[in-house]
Every structure is written in C-alpha cells, then in structure tokens.
Amino acid sequence: MSHQPQAPTGLNHLVLNVRDLERAHRFWTECLGFHHVGTWEGRPPARMRFYSGVEDGRLRHHDIGLLEQPDMPQDLSPHPQALNHLAITYASPEAWRERIQFLIANGVTPFRQIERGATYSAHLLDPDGREIELVYELPRSAWEGDINAALNHAVAQPVGA
C-alpha cells in the first residue's frame, strides 16, 4: 500500500445548474456541438440532461450534465461564484477556428481570444452567464519542457482571427 495519494487521470464530468433546460440544451448542442446522450427525470421538479463530446470517433458516457434550477437568480453577478470558468477542448486548430466562426455567424460572439503557450482560447458566456473557454491544446512538445512558462504566456488576438 502506497502512502502517497494517487494522481487522477483528469476530470470525468461537470454538472451545471441552469435556469431553463431547453435553452441550455440548444446552447450546448447547437452552439458548442455536444451530443445529447441521456435524460434523467427525477422526482419532480428535478430534470437533468447529459451531453458528450467525441473522442476517437466515439461518444463517452457524458462530459457535461445540466440540472434545471428554474429558481436560480437571473443576475448571478452579485452572487459569488465558486466556478470561474470551464474549458472545452476541440481536436484540432481547424475545428477550434471553425467552431468560433460558426458561433459568430449564429450571433454568439466570444468576448476574448488569446494565444497561450499551451492553448489557443476563445472566451464566451453561456445563457446563464457562465464563462466558457473554447480550447485547442497545442501539441505536448510546445509546452512540456516548461509548463509554467506556457501557463504564463498570453497574447490577445482579434476575436475570430
């Protein structure tokens, strides 16, 4: 038995509270491209949906869960948020750029785009006002030698560039 904790392999999934499940569903599927993989209808009024990205051509059980909370405040700004933002990975720089162009063409314009040492990032807000970061992660060889330097490199880019 090891006396050291074992490192995890990463995050498995994230569950977000949303005011309007139908509106959130459209955003996560039609804007971000996730696939709806399941629905849970718990004891009323609990409603939840599950979504997956695609890896190696296959769906996972789920990456994101959305739990409807219709009584959530409309304006979250005066309420402290434990979640700063979440990041969604796209498989290639082309897929990342295409998603940004698709969003802009459909009226969802990111408010910031940054070239970082390990990623290309675009930041936007979901329908409930949470910050979402769309990411293409550069090949490991670009950042592995000095992760700290890669994390501290950030150059603002024009949105949609």
N, C-alpha and C positions, 0 to 999 in steps of 0.2 A: 504494500500500500504506500502510495506516494504521500508525502507531507506537503507537497506543493499543489495548489489548485491547478486543474487542467484548463488550458485556454480554450474558449469556444471556437467554433469554426466561423461564426458570424451571427447575424440576426436571422431569425426564422420568418417572422411576420410582424406586422404592426396593426393594431386596431385603433381606428379613429372614431370619435363621436362626430356625428353630422346632424344638422337640423332637419334636412329634407333628403331622405334616402333616394328618391327618384332623381333629384337634381344632382346629387353627388354621384349617382350611378352614371349619368350621362357624362359628367366631367371625367371620371376615371376610365370609362370605356371609350367614349367618342373623342375626347381631347388627348388623354395620355396613352391610350391604346391597350389598356389592360383587358383581360378576358374575364367575364363573369363566370365563375366556376361553381358557385353554390349559394343557397339561400337558407337562412335559418329563421323560422317563425316560432319564436319562443312564447312564453306566457305573455299575453297582451299587456302592454303595448310593444314589447321587445321585437324589433325587426332588425335583421343583420344580413349583409351580403358579403361574399368572399370573392377576391379577384387575384388573378395570377398573371405574371409576365411569362415570357417564353425563353427557355434556355436550351440550347442544343436542339431546337425544333420541337421541344416538348413543354407542356404546362407543368407547373408544380402544384401541390395541393392548394396553397394560397400564399400570397405575399402581403396583401392588404385585406383587412376586414373593416367594414363600415357599420357602425351601430347607430341606428337612428335615435336621436335625443331631441325631439321637437321643442322642448322647453329650454334648450341651450340659449344663452343670451345672444341677441342679434349682433351686438357690438362686443367683440371679445377684447378690444384694446384696453379697457380699464381693468381687465382681469389678468393677473399674472399667468403666463403660460409656462408649463414645465417643458413643453416641446418647442424648441426654437424653430426647427425646420426638419423636413425629411428629404432624402435624396433618392432619385430613381435613376437607375443605370440603363443606358442604351448600348447596344452591342458594338457599334462602330461609329466613327465620326460622321459618316454619311447618314446613318439612321438618326443620330442626335440632331444634326442640322435639319434633316427632313421633318422631324417632329416639331422643331421650333418654327419652321416655315409654315407647316400645317396649322399650328396653333395661331400664329399671326394672321393667316388667311381666314381663320374662323373666329377672329375677334378676341383671342386670348393672347395678349402681348406680354412677354416677360418684362419685368422692370429692371433687370440687370443681367449682363452676360460677362463672364470672367474666364480668362485663360489662366489656369493654375498650373503648378508644377506637376501635379498628378492627374488633373482632370480638366476638361472643358465643362463649364457650368452655365446654366441659364436659370434664373430665379423668377417664379411667378406665384400668384396666390390662388388657392383653391376656392370653391364657392363659399366656404365658411371662414375665409380669411387667413388660413394657414399658409405659411411659406413652403413651397415645393421647389426643390432644386432638381433640374434635369441634368444628368451627368453622362459624359463619356470618359471613362477612365483610360488614361494613356497606358501604353504597354509598360509592364513592370520595369523594364530596363531604363525607362525615362526617370523613374523616381526611387527605385530600390536602394541605390547607393547612398542616398541622403534623404530619408523620408522627411526629416524636419525642414530641410531647405525647400523641398517640394510643397510642404504644407504652408510655408511662409511666402511663397511666390504667388502673386495675384496681379494680373494686368486686366483692367477693364477693357471690354470690347464693345463695339456698337451692337445693339440688340439686332439679331437676325443676320449678323455677318458670318 
